[in-house]
Amino acid sequence: MRWLFLTFFFLNSAFVYAECDFRTADYIEEMASPKTIKSIDIEIPKSSKHVQNLLKIFISKSPNIPSKLKKSFKANLIITYDFGICRYSGKVRQNGDQKDHIKLVKGNLIQSLDVKLKSGNILNAVEFKLLIPETRNGLNEIFASITLRNLGFIAPETFEVNTSVNGKKAIMLFQEKARKELLERNLRREGPIFRGDETL
């Protein structure tokens, strides 16, 4: 009975974290660098419900995105590195308060997303945003985060990445959320995180 439990535990734990087609132990340093990420592909199984929700947000007459339409959807993520791919499971939901977080590009609706991983992490982040670049003044957001880090401030990892959501391709900004992993990456002890009020 004990051996059966141990066998199940090891098999299950290997599945829970991430499925990669390479030995992650051989690429620890590379996986900590955004430069090695070629693309992030997101597949939402309940795509029809997701599209319906997306359309409701887009045609909403409110200048802001209604909170009731910020629904979570189960998602599968495929991260393509220079040296292989990893698969993760998680959830996605609409990000942002205003309608600039959703736009029509060549007949396709592109949206900013909040992503929460159920298994594993990407650059040590289990929660992150994929933002339409214009919502953060494009490359200025990347420049600002690098400058703040060089000045000794804690700033979220931010970089441009090729993305695909159910086949709809776009260049987005990856930005980790202000969570305990952000403090850990900056070698700080867990504690309160203060953020600016965006409504101001």
Residue pairs with C-beta under 8 A, 6 or more apart in sequence:
15 119
16 119
17 119
17 120
18 24
18 86
18 87
18 88
18 119
18 120
19 86
19 87
20 84
20 85
20 86
20 87
21 84
21 85
21 86
22 83
22 84
24 31
24 86
27 81
27 83
27 84
30 36
30 81
30 82
30 83
31 81
31 123
32 123
32 124
33 123
34 123
34 157
34 159
34 161
34 174
36 81
36 82
36 83
37 79
37 80
37 81
37 122
37 161
37 174
38 80
38 81
38 82
38 162
39 79
39 80
39 161
39 162
39 163
39 164
40 77
40 78
40 79
40 80
40 122
40 130
40 161
40 162
40 163
40 164
40 172
40 174
41 77
41 78
41 79
41 80
41 163
41 164
42 75
42 76
42 77
42 78
42 92
42 113
42 115
42 163
42 164
42 165
42 166
43 75
43 76
43 77
43 78
43 166
44 50
44 73
44 74
44 75
44 92
44 165
44 166
45 74
45 75
45 76
46 73
46 74
47 166
49 73
50 73
50 166
51 109
53 69
53 71
53 73
53 94
54 94
54 102
54 109
54 111
55 109
56 69
57 65
57 66
57 69
57 94
57 99
57 102
57 111
58 102
58 104
58 109
60 66
60 69
60 99
63 98
63 99
64 97
64 98
64 99
65 94
65 96
65 97
65 98
65 99
65 101
65 102
69 94
70 93
70 94
71 93
71 94
72 91
72 92
72 93
72 116
73 91
73 92
73 93
74 89
74 90
74 91
75 89
75 90
75 91
75 92
75 115
76 87
76 88
76 89
76 90
77 87
77 88
77 89
77 90
77 115
77 117
78 85
78 86
78 87
79 85
79 86
79 87
79 88
79 122
86 120
88 117
88 118
88 119
88 120
88 122
89 117
89 118
89 119
90 115
90 116
90 117
90 118
90 119
91 115
91 116
91 118
92 113
92 114
92 115
92 116
92 165
93 113
93 114
94 101
94 102
94 111
94 112
94 113
94 114
95 101
95 111
95 112
95 113
95 114
95 129
95 130
95 131
96 102
96 112
96 131
96 135
97 198
97 199
100 132
100 134
100 135
101 111
101 112
101 131
101 132
101 135
102 109
102 110
102 111
102 112
102 132
103 109
103 110
103 132
103 134
104 110
105 170
108 168
109 168
110 132
110 165
110 168
110 170
111 132
111 165
112 129
112 130
112 131
112 132
112 135
112 172
113 129
113 130
113 165
114 127
114 129
114 177
115 127
115 128
115 129
115 130
116 126
116 127
117 126
117 127
120 126
121 181
122 128
123 157
123 176
124 181
124 184
124 185
125 157
125 176
125 177
125 179
125 181
125 182
126 179
126 181
127 176
127 177
127 179
127 181
128 174
128 175
128 176
128 177
129 173
129 174
129 175
129 176
129 177
130 161
130 163
130 172
130 173
130 174
131 141
131 172
131 173
131 175
132 170
132 172
132 173
133 139
133 141
133 160
133 171
133 172
133 173
136 173
136 175
139 160
141 158
141 173
141 175
142 158
142 159
142 160
142 173
144 155
145 155
145 156
145 157
145 158
145 175
146 155
148 154
148 155
149 155
154 182
154 183
154 186
154 188
156 175
156 176
156 177
156 178
156 182
157 174
157 175
157 176
157 185
158 173
158 174
158 175
158 176
159 173
159 174
160 171
160 172
160 173
160 174
161 171
161 172
161 173
161 174
162 169
162 171
163 169
163 170
163 171
163 172
164 170
176 182
178 193
178 195
179 193
180 190
182 193
183 189
183 190
183 191
183 193
184 190
